[in-house]
Amino acid sequence: MKHLIEQNKKYVKAIIRKFTGNFNEDIEQEVYIKTWQNLPEYKEEGKFKQWICTLTANVCKDYFRSKTYKSLSKQTDDSALECLSASDNPEKVLSEKERQKIILKAVDSLSKEHKKVIVLFEFEGYSIEQISSGLKIPVGTVKSRLFNARKILKEKLIFLQGETK
């Protein structure tokens, strides 16, 4: 187990940073616990790296659904919205962490199909072909969903650029 952790540590940390905006040791520990618990169920059909990266992404998603995160997020979102309405330039007001939370909430609000492809492509680093193969859908469908997901996110997050609709 120690060898597996050392071998995949940088990937796990990178995914946690992408999801949360910074490194979170509690999430990392949870990933290793779940890896240990689910190791007997791992089937060597794909790469172990992809399996542990998917597991890490799922642990991050679980974290965002947790009561702890929601209570912290509620406080941050309320203050972020107050700042947005009080300022002409949201870029200066929002910290990077707050911006990432807003972005993640926008991603979470996407339809199931759009969310899958955007998370796999943007957060987990899978290629369009890998996503097509993994989800068992045509490459063109992956490209279309990725395009539409980005379009929806752009519309939802345009205020982060200080622009108005």
Disulfide bonds with the S-S distance in Angstrom:
none
